[in-house]
């Protein structure tokens, strides 16, 4: 079962960045602007973030086995659509959104594990899957670079089709039944409002990062996004069966952990976007190493491997001393690694060593955060709780994806060497530390 789950979750997690090495090829071929093609990443992130709470809630209601299988079909459909015509940006964005929708499989998987595994097996299994999700961006960048440079953009989508088809077969055979115990309905209105205000937020961040100053267009978009967000909030408070039960955020463990997850998600994606830019840059005014996509993927490879190893360790530690300990420990280590990267990023060997430090921290903290939330709710709410946590992580990743280029641009304008970008990611990890430090210790730690 874990083999099938691992393949299924590796697909969408690596797809966050698998198309990034091919974006310059698509821009040159189709004449797209940089800001326009950035939506090939953002459309994936929006769909991934929305699918998590939606699939989590549906899984609680009707069961998770068929939904887990359906996520691979979604990814397959998106890959087919991208392959059919990747010269038309809207078509490619829709295909990427379908691929992103498959990211909700992680929520379904950890909710299934939470239900059917004993506590000692649960933590290490979730840790393994979380480690795979964590290394996905690095693996995606390496795989996308190899495929795009060697076989063309089409090969990325063909590989996705083949892998998702294999994943669907394995999931159908090995996924056990779980979920289906909750009552109520699905809040499609809330899901629609969430889609529009989240997408509006990403568009606003993209535009404000490109323009030199505020404009009437950015102000109007920001006001519209805020209005949609307020409308969604009111809907969630008043709905009998909301998509996201905001009342659960009143539970200190749930509210503080989700806030820490958002900050941590922002920090990790800032790392995965800042480092490739530093490694590929060859400008004489700022630091750079002139590496291509393959070289960048190899440089990030050791960090990716350590995240896989750190995930099960986090689960093992959490099962014995409570998940608060690895969550805090991981965020502290990440903050240290990112902080040192802000100062010592002029030597490639030093960079790889510091990436190992930061990646170790993320690998330890990543699986413990959803475990904290799921342990704080009843059994028939674990899917929805995991979905909320995944939404928080997705929102953080999306903000980090837009914030990192802005901070990099500030650095370059002022002749800095990526100082602000790494410091910003470190500060976000420290915010997660402060939030987790405020957790009520007695409610989340195991008494030995």
C-alpha positions as CSV (number, residue, x, y, z in Angstrom):
1,X,0.0,0.0,0.0
2,X,2.8,2.5,0.9
3,X,4.4,1.8,-2.5
4,X,1.3,2.8,-4.3
5,X,0.7,5.8,-2.0
6,X,4.3,6.9,-2.6
7,X,4.0,6.9,-6.4
8,X,0.7,8.6,-6.3
9,X,1.8,11.4,-4.0
10,X,5.2,11.8,-5.9
11,X,3.4,12.8,-9.1
12,X,1.7,16.1,-8.0
13,X,4.4,17.0,-5.5
14,X,7.1,16.9,-8.2
15,X,4.8,18.6,-10.7
16,X,5.0,21.9,-8.7
17,X,8.3,22.5,-10.4
18,X,8.7,20.0,-13.2
19,X,7.6,22.5,-15.8
20,X,9.8,25.3,-14.6
21,X,12.9,24.3,-16.6
22,X,10.7,24.1,-19.7
23,X,9.1,27.5,-19.2
24,X,11.8,29.4,-21.1
25,X,11.4,27.0,-24.0
26,X,7.6,27.6,-24.0
27,X,8.1,31.4,-23.8
28,X,10.5,31.5,-26.7
29,X,8.4,29.3,-28.8
30,X,5.1,31.0,-28.1
31,X,6.1,34.5,-27.4
32,X,4.8,34.6,-23.8
33,X,5.7,37.1,-21.2
34,X,7.4,36.0,-18.0
35,X,4.5,37.1,-15.8
36,X,2.0,35.2,-18.0
37,X,3.9,31.9,-18.0
38,X,4.2,32.2,-14.2
39,X,0.6,31.1,-14.1
40,X,1.6,27.7,-15.2
41,X,2.9,27.3,-11.7
42,X,0.2,29.3,-10.0
43,X,-2.7,27.5,-11.6
44,X,-1.3,24.3,-10.3
45,X,-0.9,25.7,-6.8
46,X,-4.4,27.1,-6.7
47,X,-6.0,23.8,-7.8
48,X,-3.8,21.8,-5.4
49,X,-4.7,24.0,-2.5
50,X,-8.5,23.9,-3.2
51,X,-8.6,20.2,-3.8
52,X,-7.1,19.3,-0.4
53,X,-10.0,20.5,1.9
54,X,-12.6,19.5,-0.7
55,X,-11.4,15.9,-1.2
56,X,-10.7,15.6,2.5
57,X,-14.4,16.5,3.3
58,X,-15.7,14.3,0.5
59,X,-13.6,11.4,1.8
60,X,-15.0,11.8,5.3
61,X,-18.5,11.7,3.8
62,X,-18.4,8.9,1.2
63,X,-15.1,7.1,1.8
64,X,-11.6,7.6,0.5
65,X,-10.7,4.5,-1.6
66,X,-12.4,5.6,-4.9
67,X,-11.2,9.2,-4.4
68,X,-7.6,8.2,-4.0
69,X,-7.9,6.2,-7.3
70,X,-9.6,9.2,-9.0
71,X,-6.7,11.5,-8.3
72,X,-4.4,9.5,-10.6
73,X,-7.1,9.8,-13.3
74,X,-7.2,13.5,-12.8
75,X,-3.5,13.8,-13.2
76,X,-3.6,11.5,-16.3
77,X,-6.4,13.7,-17.9
78,X,-4.4,16.9,-17.2
79,X,-1.2,15.4,-18.8
80,X,-3.2,14.4,-21.9
81,X,-4.7,17.9,-22.2
82,X,-1.2,19.5,-21.9
83,X,0.2,17.1,-24.5
84,X,-2.6,17.8,-27.0
85,X,-1.9,21.5,-27.2
86,X,0.7,23.3,-25.1
87,X,0.9,26.3,-27.4
88,X,-2.3,27.8,-26.1
89,X,-1.8,29.2,-22.6
90,X,-5.4,28.7,-21.3
91,X,-5.4,25.1,-22.4
92,X,-2.1,24.5,-20.7
93,X,-3.3,26.2,-17.6
94,X,-6.4,24.0,-17.4
95,X,-4.3,20.9,-17.8
96,X,-2.0,22.1,-15.1
97,X,-5.0,22.8,-12.8
98,X,-6.2,19.2,-13.4
99,X,-2.7,17.9,-12.4
100,X,-2.8,20.2,-9.3
101,X,-6.1,18.7,-8.3
102,X,-4.4,15.4,-7.8
103,X,-2.4,16.9,-5.0
104,X,-5.4,16.3,-2.7
105,X,-4.4,12.6,-2.6
106,X,-1.9,13.4,0.2
107,X,-4.8,14.4,2.5
108,X,-6.7,11.3,1.6
109,X,-3.7,9.1,2.2
110,X,-2.7,10.5,5.6
111,X,-6.3,10.4,6.8
112,X,-6.5,6.7,5.7
113,X,-3.2,6.0,7.6
114,X,-4.5,7.8,10.6
115,X,-7.6,5.6,10.7
116,X,-6.2,2.1,9.9
117,X,-2.7,2.1,11.3
118,X,-1.7,1.8,14.9
119,X,0.1,4.9,16.5
120,X,3.6,3.5,16.2
121,X,3.2,2.7,12.5
122,X,1.2,5.8,11.7
123,X,3.9,8.4,12.4
124,X,6.6,6.7,10.3
125,X,4.2,6.1,7.4
126,X,3.0,9.7,7.3
127,X,6.6,10.8,7.7
128,X,7.7,8.8,4.6
129,X,4.9,10.2,2.5
130,X,5.6,13.7,3.8
131,X,9.2,13.3,2.9
132,X,8.3,12.4,-0.6
133,X,6.0,15.5,-0.8
134,X,8.9,17.6,0.5
135,X,11.4,16.5,-2.0
136,X,9.0,16.7,-4.9
137,X,10.0,20.2,-6.0
138,X,13.7,19.2,-6.2
139,X,13.0,16.0,-8.0
140,X,10.6,17.8,-10.3
141,X,13.2,20.4,-11.2
142,X,15.8,17.7,-12.0
143,X,13.4,15.5,-13.9
144,X,11.9,18.4,-15.8
145,X,15.4,19.6,-16.8
146,X,16.5,16.2,-18.0
147,X,13.4,15.6,-20.0
148,X,13.1,19.1,-21.5
149,X,16.7,19.4,-22.5
150,X,17.0,15.8,-23.8
151,X,13.6,15.1,-25.4
152,X,11.5,18.3,-25.5
153,X,8.6,19.7,-23.5
154,X,6.3,16.9,-24.8
155,X,8.2,14.3,-22.9
156,X,7.3,15.8,-19.6
157,X,3.6,15.2,-20.2
158,X,4.1,11.8,-21.7
159,X,6.1,10.7,-18.6
160,X,3.2,12.1,-16.5
161,X,0.7,10.0,-18.4
162,X,2.6,6.8,-18.1
163,X,3.4,7.2,-14.4
164,X,-0.2,8.2,-13.5
165,X,-1.6,5.2,-15.4
166,X,0.7,2.9,-13.4
167,X,-0.3,4.7,-10.2
168,X,-4.0,4.2,-10.9
169,X,-3.6,0.5,-11.4
170,X,-1.6,0.1,-8.1
171,X,-4.0,2.3,-6.1
172,X,-7.0,0.3,-7.4
173,X,-5.4,-2.9,-6.2
174,X,-3.9,-1.9,-2.9
175,X,-5.9,1.0,-1.4
176,X,-7.9,-0.2,1.6
177,X,-11.4,1.2,2.4
178,X,-11.6,4.1,4.9
179,X,-13.7,7.1,5.8
180,X,-17.4,7.5,5.0
181,X,-18.4,8.0,8.7
182,X,-19.3,11.8,8.7
183,X,-22.7,13.3,7.9
184,X,-23.8,16.4,6.2
185,X,-23.2,17.8,2.7
186,X,-20.4,19.4,0.6
187,X,-20.1,23.2,0.5
188,X,-19.6,23.8,-3.2
189,X,-20.3,27.6,-2.8
190,X,-17.6,27.8,-0.2
191,X,-15.2,26.0,-2.6
192,X,-16.0,28.3,-5.4
193,X,-15.4,31.4,-3.3
194,X,-12.2,30.0,-2.0
195,X,-11.0,29.4,-5.6
196,X,-11.7,32.9,-6.7
197,X,-10.2,34.7,-3.7
198,X,-7.1,32.5,-3.6
199,X,-6.6,32.9,-7.3
200,X,-7.1,36.7,-7.0
201,X,-4.5,36.8,-4.2
202,X,-1.9,35.1,-6.4
203,X,-2.7,37.4,-9.3
204,X,-2.4,40.4,-7.1
205,X,0.9,39.2,-5.7
206,X,2.2,38.6,-9.3
207,X,1.2,42.0,-10.6
208,X,2.4,44.0,-7.6
209,X,5.7,42.1,-7.8
210,X,6.2,43.1,-11.5
211,X,5.0,46.8,-11.3
212,X,7.3,49.3,-9.7
213,X,4.6,50.8,-7.7
214,X,0.9,50.6,-6.8
215,X,-1.7,51.4,-9.5
216,X,-5.5,51.6,-9.8
217,X,-5.5,48.1,-11.3
218,X,-3.7,46.6,-8.4
219,X,-5.8,48.5,-5.9
220,X,-9.1,47.3,-7.5
221,X,-7.9,43.7,-7.7
222,X,-6.8,43.8,-4.1
223,X,-10.1,45.2,-3.0
224,X,-12.0,42.5,-5.0
225,X,-9.8,39.8,-3.6
226,X,-10.4,41.0,0.0
227,X,-14.2,41.2,-0.6
228,X,-14.2,37.6,-1.9
229,X,-12.2,36.5,1.1
230,X,-14.6,38.2,3.5
231,X,-17.6,36.6,1.7
232,X,-16.0,33.2,1.9
233,X,-15.3,33.7,5.6
234,X,-19.0,34.7,6.2
235,X,-20.1,31.7,4.3
236,X,-17.9,29.3,6.3
237,X,-19.2,30.8,9.6
238,X,-22.9,30.6,8.6
239,X,-23.0,27.3,6.6
240,X,-24.4,24.3,8.3
241,X,-21.7,22.1,6.8
242,X,-18.9,24.4,5.7
243,X,-16.0,23.3,3.5
244,X,-13.6,24.4,6.3
245,X,-15.0,24.4,9.8
246,X,-13.4,27.7,11.0
247,X,-14.7,26.9,14.5
248,X,-12.1,24.2,14.8
249,X,-9.5,26.9,14.5
250,X,-10.6,28.0,18.0
251,X,-8.9,24.8,19.3
252,X,-5.4,26.1,20.1
253,X,-3.6,23.1,18.7
254,X,-5.5,23.4,15.4
255,X,-5.4,27.2,15.0
256,X,-1.7,27.7,15.9
257,X,-0.5,24.6,14.0
258,X,-2.2,25.7,10.8
259,X,-0.8,29.2,11.1
260,X,2.7,27.6,11.6
261,X,2.1,25.4,8.6
262,X,1.3,28.5,6.4
263,X,4.6,30.2,7.5
264,X,6.6,27.0,7.1
265,X,5.1,26.4,3.6
266,X,6.0,29.9,2.6
267,X,9.6,29.4,3.8
268,X,10.2,26.0,2.0
269,X,8.9,27.2,-1.3
270,X,10.9,30.4,-1.1
271,X,13.9,28.1,-0.7
272,X,13.1,26.0,-3.7
273,X,12.6,29.1,-5.9
274,X,15.5,31.2,-4.5
275,X,18.2,28.6,-4.8
276,X,17.6,27.7,-8.4
277,X,17.8,31.4,-9.3
278,X,21.1,31.7,-7.4
279,X,22.6,28.6,-8.9
280,X,21.7,29.5,-12.5
281,X,22.6,33.2,-12.3
282,X,25.8,34.2,-14.1
283,X,25.5,38.0,-13.7
284,X,28.6,39.9,-12.9
285,X,26.7,42.1,-10.4
286,X,25.4,39.4,-8.1
287,X,26.5,35.9,-7.1
288,X,25.8,33.0,-9.4
289,X,27.2,29.7,-10.6
290,X,25.8,29.4,-14.2
291,X,24.3,26.0,-13.7
292,X,21.7,24.5,-16.0
293,X,18.5,22.7,-14.9
294,X,20.3,19.4,-14.5
295,X,23.1,20.9,-12.5
296,X,20.6,22.7,-10.3
297,X,18.7,19.4,-9.7
298,X,22.0,17.6,-8.8
299,X,22.9,20.4,-6.4
300,X,19.5,20.1,-4.7
301,X,19.6,16.3,-4.8
302,X,21.4,15.7,-1.4
303,X,18.8,17.9,0.3
304,X,16.0,16.0,-1.3
305,X,17.4,12.7,-0.1
306,X,17.8,13.9,3.5
307,X,14.1,15.0,3.5
308,X,13.0,11.4,2.7
309,X,15.2,10.1,5.5
310,X,14.0,12.8,8.0
311,X,10.3,12.1,7.4
312,X,10.2,8.6,9.0
313,X,12.5,9.8,11.8
314,X,10.0,12.6,12.5
315,X,7.2,10.1,12.7
316,X,9.2,7.8,15.0
317,X,10.0,10.7,17.3
318,X,6.5,12.1,17.3
319,X,5.0,8.7,18.3
320,X,7.2,8.7,21.4
321,X,7.4,12.3,22.6
322,X,4.5,13.9,20.8
323,X,4.5,15.7,17.5
324,X,5.1,19.1,19.0
325,X,8.7,18.2,19.6
326,X,9.7,17.3,16.0
327,X,7.6,20.2,14.6
328,X,9.5,22.7,16.8
329,X,12.9,21.0,16.2
330,X,12.4,21.0,12.4
331,X,11.4,24.7,12.2
332,X,14.4,25.7,14.3
333,X,16.8,23.8,12.1
334,X,15.3,25.2,9.0
335,X,15.5,28.7,10.3
336,X,19.2,28.2,11.1
337,X,20.0,26.8,7.7
338,X,18.2,29.5,5.8
339,X,19.7,32.2,8.0
340,X,23.3,31.0,7.3
341,X,22.4,30.8,3.6
342,X,21.7,34.6,3.7
343,X,25.4,35.1,4.7
344,X,27.3,32.2,3.3
345,X,26.1,31.6,-0.3
346,X,29.2,32.4,-2.2
347,X,30.6,28.9,-2.4
348,X,28.8,26.0,-4.0
349,X,30.0,23.4,-1.4
350,X,28.9,25.6,1.5
351,X,25.5,26.1,-0.2
352,X,25.0,22.3,-0.6
353,X,25.9,21.8,3.1
354,X,23.5,24.5,4.3
355,X,20.8,23.1,2.0
356,X,21.2,19.8,3.8
357,X,20.6,21.6,7.1
358,X,17.5,23.5,5.9
359,X,16.1,20.4,4.2
360,X,16.6,18.3,7.3
361,X,14.6,20.8,9.2
362,X,11.8,20.8,6.7
363,X,11.8,17.0,6.5
364,X,11.4,16.8,10.3
365,X,8.7,19.5,10.6
366,X,6.6,18.7,7.5
367,X,5.0,15.4,8.6
368,X,4.5,16.4,12.3
369,X,2.3,19.4,11.5
370,X,-0.7,17.5,10.0
371,X,-0.3,14.9,12.7
372,X,-0.7,17.5,15.3
373,X,-3.9,18.7,13.8
374,X,-5.4,15.3,13.2
375,X,-4.7,14.2,16.7
376,X,-6.7,17.2,18.0
377,X,-10.0,16.3,16.3
378,X,-12.4,13.3,16.3
379,X,-12.0,10.3,14.0
380,X,-14.8,11.4,11.6
381,X,-13.1,14.8,11.1
382,X,-9.5,13.7,10.3
383,X,-10.0,14.1,6.5
384,X,-11.3,17.6,6.8
385,X,-8.7,18.5,9.4
386,X,-5.9,17.3,7.2
387,X,-7.5,19.2,4.3
388,X,-7.4,22.5,6.2
389,X,-3.8,21.9,7.1
390,X,-3.0,21.1,3.5
391,X,-4.7,24.3,2.4
392,X,-2.6,26.3,4.9
393,X,0.5,24.7,3.5
394,X,-0.6,25.3,-0.1
395,X,-1.5,28.9,0.7
396,X,2.0,29.4,2.2
397,X,3.6,27.7,-0.8
398,X,1.7,29.9,-3.2
399,X,2.6,33.1,-1.3
400,X,6.3,31.9,-1.2
401,X,6.3,31.3,-4.9
402,X,5.2,34.9,-5.5
403,X,7.2,36.4,-2.7
404,X,10.6,34.9,-3.5
405,X,10.9,36.6,-7.0
406,X,10.0,39.9,-5.4
407,X,12.7,39.7,-2.8
408,X,15.2,38.5,-5.4
409,X,14.4,41.5,-7.6
410,X,15.0,43.8,-4.6
411,X,18.3,42.2,-3.9
412,X,19.4,42.5,-7.5
413,X,18.3,46.1,-7.7
414,X,20.3,47.0,-4.7
415,X,23.3,44.9,-5.7
416,X,22.7,42.4,-2.9
417,X,23.3,38.7,-3.3
418,X,19.9,37.1,-2.4
419,X,20.3,38.3,1.2
420,X,16.6,39.4,1.6
421,X,15.2,36.3,0.0
422,X,17.0,33.9,2.3
423,X,16.5,36.1,5.3
424,X,12.8,36.3,4.5
425,X,12.5,32.5,4.4
426,X,14.4,32.2,7.7
427,X,12.2,34.8,9.3
428,X,9.1,32.8,8.2
429,X,10.5,29.6,9.7
430,X,11.1,31.5,13.0
431,X,7.5,32.7,13.0
432,X,6.5,29.0,12.8
433,X,8.7,28.4,15.8
434,X,7.0,31.1,17.8
435,X,3.6,29.8,16.9
436,X,4.4,26.2,17.8
437,X,6.0,27.4,21.1
438,X,2.6,28.8,22.1
439,X,0.9,25.4,21.8
440,X,-0.6,24.0,25.0
441,X,2.0,21.4,25.8
442,X,-0.2,19.1,27.8
443,X,-2.6,18.6,24.9
444,X,-0.2,17.6,22.2
445,X,2.7,15.7,23.9
446,X,2.6,12.1,25.0
447,X,3.2,11.5,28.7
448,X,5.9,8.9,28.9
